[in-house]
Amino acid sequence: MADYLVLTLDVADPDVQTAFWCGALGYEHTGGVGHYRMLTDPSGKGPKLLLQQVPESKSAKNRLHLDVHVSDQEGEAARLVALGAHRGERVDEFGIFWITMRDPEGNEFCVCAS
């Protein structure tokens, strides 16, 4: 069993993405070197998020994405748009709905009900 989980996200601009994801998740930028930025949950409950600057641009749908669970989906979607996200469609499946979103570089994530 793993000691902890780190999710790594390829990005073009680690500074812009650090500001976005810290604001989006309530995480803290806890360090970095070169083309890496480490973001951590101050409560210690969530996985770490490592932003890795890469030279190539995003070219297809993410194979892994984050689902952000909140009590107020519409309010959270609006807050994330104000931080630089792009809102997609509302998906309703099996009586559950979520809002598809993209971060400032187009990486997909969803806003889901808690």
CYANA upper distance limits for C-alpha pairs under 8 A (distance plus 0.5 A):
  4 TYR  CA     47 PRO  CA      7.47
  5 LEU  CA     47 PRO  CA      5.56
  5 LEU  CA     48 LYS  CA      6.81
  6 VAL  CA     47 PRO  CA      6.07
  6 VAL  CA     48 LYS  CA      5.05
  6 VAL  CA     49 LEU  CA      6.08
  6 VAL  CA     50 LEU  CA      7.16
  7 LEU  CA     47 PRO  CA      7.42
  7 LEU  CA     48 LYS  CA      6.72
  7 LEU  CA     49 LEU  CA      5.39
  7 LEU  CA     50 LEU  CA      6.55
  8 THR  CA     49 LEU  CA      6.34
  8 THR  CA     50 LEU  CA      5.09
  8 THR  CA     51 LEU  CA      6.32
  8 THR  CA     52 GLN  CA      7.33
  9 LEU  CA     49 LEU  CA      7.84
  9 LEU  CA     50 LEU  CA      6.73
  9 LEU  CA     51 LEU  CA      5.51
  9 LEU  CA     52 GLN  CA      6.57
 10 ASP  CA     51 LEU  CA      6.54
 10 ASP  CA     52 GLN  CA      5.40
 10 ASP  CA     53 GLN  CA      6.31
 10 ASP  CA     54 VAL  CA      6.54
 11 VAL  CA     17 GLN  CA      7.70
 11 VAL  CA     51 LEU  CA      6.94
 11 VAL  CA     52 GLN  CA      6.36
 11 VAL  CA     53 GLN  CA      5.33
 11 VAL  CA     54 VAL  CA      6.48
 11 VAL  CA     57 SER  CA      8.43
 11 VAL  CA    105 GLU  CA      7.79
 12 ALA  CA     53 GLN  CA      5.82
 12 ALA  CA     54 VAL  CA      6.35
 12 ALA  CA     55 PRO  CA      7.18
 12 ALA  CA     56 GLU  CA      8.12
 12 ALA  CA     57 SER  CA      7.30
 12 ALA  CA    105 GLU  CA      8.03
 13 ASP  CA     17 GLN  CA      6.74
 13 ASP  CA     53 GLN  CA      7.00
 14 PRO  CA     18 THR  CA      6.25
 14 PRO  CA     35 HIS  CA      7.74
 14 PRO  CA     36 TYR  CA      7.84
 14 PRO  CA     37 ARG  CA      7.26
 14 PRO  CA     51 LEU  CA      6.81
 14 PRO  CA     52 GLN  CA      7.50
 14 PRO  CA     53 GLN  CA      6.46
 15 ASP  CA     19 ALA  CA      6.84
 16 VAL  CA     20 PHE  CA      6.77
 16 VAL  CA    104 PRO  CA      8.45
 17 GLN  CA     21 TRP  CA      6.45
 17 GLN  CA     51 LEU  CA      8.16
 17 GLN  CA    103 ASP  CA      8.48
 17 GLN  CA    104 PRO  CA      7.70
 17 GLN  CA    105 GLU  CA      8.40
 18 THR  CA     22 CYS  CA      6.39
 18 THR  CA     29 HIS  CA      7.51
 18 THR  CA     37 ARG  CA      7.63
 18 THR  CA     39 LEU  CA      8.01
 18 THR  CA     51 LEU  CA      7.93
 19 ALA  CA     23 GLY  CA      6.64
 20 PHE  CA     24 ALA  CA      6.45
 20 PHE  CA     83 LEU  CA      6.64
 20 PHE  CA     84 GLY  CA      7.40
 20 PHE  CA    103 ASP  CA      8.09
 20 PHE  CA    104 PRO  CA      8.11
 21 TRP  CA     25 LEU  CA      6.33
 21 TRP  CA     26 GLY  CA      8.27
 21 TRP  CA     27 TYR  CA      7.74
 22 CYS  CA     26 GLY  CA      5.79
 22 CYS  CA     27 TYR  CA      4.98
 22 CYS  CA     28 GLU  CA      6.23
 22 CYS  CA     29 HIS  CA      7.37
 22 CYS  CA     39 LEU  CA      7.51
 23 GLY  CA     27 TYR  CA      7.45
 23 GLY  CA     83 LEU  CA      7.69
 24 ALA  CA     80 LEU  CA      6.73
 24 ALA  CA     83 LEU  CA      7.90
 25 LEU  CA     41 ASP  CA      8.43
 26 GLY  CA     41 ASP  CA      7.52
 26 GLY  CA     42 PRO  CA      8.45
 27 TYR  CA     39 LEU  CA      6.49
 27 TYR  CA     40 THR  CA      5.74
 27 TYR  CA     41 ASP  CA      5.14
 27 TYR  CA     42 PRO  CA      6.72
 28 GLU  CA     39 LEU  CA      5.89
 28 GLU  CA     40 THR  CA      5.88
 28 GLU  CA     41 ASP  CA      6.93
 28 GLU  CA     42 PRO  CA      7.02
 29 HIS  CA     37 ARG  CA      7.62
 29 HIS  CA     38 MET  CA      6.42
 29 HIS  CA     39 LEU  CA      5.05
 29 HIS  CA     40 THR  CA      7.12
 30 THR  CA     37 ARG  CA      8.30
 30 THR  CA     38 MET  CA      6.18
 30 THR  CA     39 LEU  CA      6.22
 30 THR  CA     40 THR  CA      7.06
 31 GLY  CA     37 ARG  CA      6.48
 31 GLY  CA     38 MET  CA      5.88
 31 GLY  CA     39 LEU  CA      7.99
 32 GLY  CA     36 TYR  CA      5.71
 32 GLY  CA     37 ARG  CA      4.74
 32 GLY  CA     38 MET  CA      6.26
 33 VAL  CA     37 ARG  CA      7.32
 35 HIS  CA     52 GLN  CA      6.34
 35 HIS  CA     53 GLN  CA      5.52
 35 HIS  CA     54 VAL  CA      8.38
 36 TYR  CA     50 LEU  CA      7.32
 36 TYR  CA     51 LEU  CA      6.11
 36 TYR  CA     52 GLN  CA      5.24
 36 TYR  CA     53 GLN  CA      6.91
 37 ARG  CA     50 LEU  CA      6.25
 37 ARG  CA     51 LEU  CA      5.57
 37 ARG  CA     52 GLN  CA      7.23
 38 MET  CA     48 LYS  CA      7.65
 38 MET  CA     49 LEU  CA      6.55
 38 MET  CA     50 LEU  CA      5.16
 38 MET  CA     51 LEU  CA      6.93
 39 LEU  CA     48 LYS  CA      6.37
 39 LEU  CA     49 LEU  CA      5.55
 39 LEU  CA     50 LEU  CA      6.64
 39 LEU  CA     51 LEU  CA      8.34
 40 THR  CA     44 GLY  CA      7.86
 40 THR  CA     46 GLY  CA      8.02
 40 THR  CA     47 PRO  CA      7.62
 40 THR  CA     48 LYS  CA      5.29
 40 THR  CA     49 LEU  CA      6.88
 41 ASP  CA     45 LYS  CA      7.03
 41 ASP  CA     46 GLY  CA      6.01
 41 ASP  CA     47 PRO  CA      7.60
 41 ASP  CA     48 LYS  CA      7.27
 58 LYS  CA    105 GLU  CA      8.36
 58 LYS  CA    106 GLY  CA      8.03
 58 LYS  CA    107 ASN  CA      8.32
 61 LYS  CA    107 ASN  CA      8.23
 61 LYS  CA    108 GLU  CA      7.84
 62 ASN  CA    107 ASN  CA      7.17
 62 ASN  CA    108 GLU  CA      6.98
 65 HIS  CA    107 ASN  CA      8.26
 65 HIS  CA    108 GLU  CA      6.49
 65 HIS  CA    109 PHE  CA      5.73
 65 HIS  CA    110 CYS  CA      8.27
 66 LEU  CA    108 GLU  CA      8.11
 66 LEU  CA    109 PHE  CA      5.40
 66 LEU  CA    110 CYS  CA      6.97
 67 ASP  CA    109 PHE  CA      6.30
 67 ASP  CA    110 CYS  CA      5.24
 67 ASP  CA    111 VAL  CA      6.45
 67 ASP  CA    112 CYS  CA      6.95
 68 VAL  CA    109 PHE  CA      8.01
 68 VAL  CA    110 CYS  CA      6.54
 68 VAL  CA    111 VAL  CA      5.41
 68 VAL  CA    112 CYS  CA      6.38
 69 HIS  CA    111 VAL  CA      6.50
 69 HIS  CA    112 CYS  CA      5.14
 69 HIS  CA    113 ALA  CA      5.77
 69 HIS  CA    114 SER  CA      5.29
 70 VAL  CA     76 GLU  CA      7.79
 70 VAL  CA    111 VAL  CA      7.63
 70 VAL  CA    112 CYS  CA      6.73
 70 VAL  CA    113 ALA  CA      5.75
 70 VAL  CA    114 SER  CA      5.33
 71 SER  CA    113 ALA  CA      6.13
 71 SER  CA    114 SER  CA      5.76
 72 ASP  CA     76 GLU  CA      6.55
 72 ASP  CA    113 ALA  CA      7.71
 73 GLN  CA     77 ALA  CA      6.49
 73 GLN  CA     98 TRP  CA      8.19
 73 GLN  CA     99 ILE  CA      8.05
 73 GLN  CA    111 VAL  CA      6.66
 73 GLN  CA    112 CYS  CA      6.93
 73 GLN  CA    113 ALA  CA      6.78
 74 GLU  CA     78 ALA  CA      6.72
 75 GLY  CA     79 ARG  CA      6.71
 76 GLU  CA     80 LEU  CA      6.60
 76 GLU  CA    111 VAL  CA      8.02
 77 ALA  CA     81 VAL  CA      6.71
 77 ALA  CA     87 ARG  CA      7.56
 77 ALA  CA     99 ILE  CA      8.01
 77 ALA  CA    101 MET  CA      8.39
 77 ALA  CA    111 VAL  CA      7.32
 78 ALA  CA     82 ALA  CA      6.82
 79 ARG  CA     83 LEU  CA      6.99
 80 LEU  CA     84 GLY  CA      6.96
 80 LEU  CA     85 ALA  CA      5.92
 80 LEU  CA     86 HIS  CA      8.47
 81 VAL  CA     85 ALA  CA      4.86
 81 VAL  CA     86 HIS  CA      6.21
 81 VAL  CA     87 ARG  CA      7.18
 84 GLY  CA    103 ASP  CA      7.30
 84 GLY  CA    104 PRO  CA      5.99
 85 ALA  CA    101 MET  CA      7.18
 85 ALA  CA    102 ARG  CA      6.03
 85 ALA  CA    103 ASP  CA      5.02
 85 ALA  CA    104 PRO  CA      5.80
 86 HIS  CA    101 MET  CA      6.12
 86 HIS  CA    102 ARG  CA      5.56
 86 HIS  CA    103 ASP  CA      6.92
 86 HIS  CA    104 PRO  CA      7.60
 86 HIS  CA    106 GLY  CA      8.41
 87 ARG  CA     99 ILE  CA      7.98
 87 ARG  CA    100 THR  CA      6.94
 87 ARG  CA    101 MET  CA      5.15
 87 ARG  CA    102 ARG  CA      7.07
 88 GLY  CA     99 ILE  CA      7.12
 88 GLY  CA    100 THR  CA      5.33
 88 GLY  CA    101 MET  CA      5.62
 88 GLY  CA    102 ARG  CA      7.87
 89 GLU  CA     99 ILE  CA      6.36
 89 GLU  CA    100 THR  CA      6.05
 89 GLU  CA    101 MET  CA      8.32
 90 ARG  CA     97 PHE  CA      7.29
 90 ARG  CA     98 TRP  CA      6.24
 90 ARG  CA     99 ILE  CA      4.93
 90 ARG  CA    100 THR  CA      6.84
 91 VAL  CA     97 PHE  CA      5.81
 91 VAL  CA     98 TRP  CA      5.92
 91 VAL  CA     99 ILE  CA      6.69
 91 VAL  CA    100 THR  CA      7.90
 92 ASP  CA     96 ILE  CA      6.12
 92 ASP  CA     97 PHE  CA      4.68
 92 ASP  CA     98 TRP  CA      7.24
 93 GLU  CA     97 PHE  CA      6.62
 97 PHE  CA    112 CYS  CA      7.41
 97 PHE  CA    113 ALA  CA      8.01
 98 TRP  CA    110 CYS  CA      6.87
 98 TRP  CA    111 VAL  CA      6.06
 98 TRP  CA    112 CYS  CA      5.13
 98 TRP  CA    113 ALA  CA      7.46
 99 ILE  CA    110 CYS  CA      6.03
 99 ILE  CA    111 VAL  CA      5.61
 99 ILE  CA    112 CYS  CA      7.18
100 THR  CA    108 GLU  CA      7.66
100 THR  CA    109 PHE  CA      6.66
100 THR  CA    110 CYS  CA      5.07
100 THR  CA    111 VAL  CA      7.03
101 MET  CA    108 GLU  CA      6.25
101 MET  CA    109 PHE  CA      5.77
101 MET  CA    110 CYS  CA      6.05
101 MET  CA    111 VAL  CA      7.77
102 ARG  CA    106 GLY  CA      5.30
102 ARG  CA    107 ASN  CA      5.60
102 ARG  CA    108 GLU  CA      4.96
102 ARG  CA    109 PHE  CA      6.44
103 ASP  CA    107 ASN  CA      5.78
103 ASP  CA    108 GLU  CA      7.11
103 ASP  CA    109 PHE  CA      8.01
